[in-house]
């Protein structure tokens, strides 16, 4: 079974630009979550999508947004990039069809550098 | 979600069992204990989880105290590839959000 796939793996953008990152979950998984990892703040939850609806949201500004498609693939968008947005962005997928104790599986991440 | 406390770093000799402690004294009845690890610059890897019973899989064992206020992750025969940051996370059942702390940096020594 293929794992969680994130594209691109590396990205360099200029301040003020916007960026879109993509995540393809494990087949059959319906929940996709996004995380930001920086040396200063560690791993922080951005948001979670389930059946094309945002179900949970972390404490990030509105410049960070996402969406999920009917095939469970997800994208996240960051507008008006700032230097502080440089980070490893991680996507995790899980299946919440049954049971309360699902396991989330992470992709390898997209390393975004803002210059 | 309940907070967790882990030692910032630990060393373990290769081939020995690595025992990683985690304190979660404010855990609620509907919260599970999850363990993940992250090898440098890779995505976190799921290891194991449990509610109140001890659990074992091919990677590790999870021992949860009877009062559920603490747990221990056991890697039975540590190898150099087990060098990573290990995160203990308490998560409400049905809530996909994972709240990561600073974790324990485990170094396996040859």
Interface residues (C-beta under 8 A of the other chain):
Chain A: X4 X31 X33 X35 X42 X43 X44 X45 X48 X50 X55 X56 X58 X88 X90 X92 X94 X96 X100 X101 X102 X103 X104 X105 X106 X107 X108 X109 X111
Chain B: X30 X32 X34 X41 X42 X43 X44 X45 X46 X49 X51 X87 X93 X94 X95 X96 X97 X98 X99 X100 X101 X102
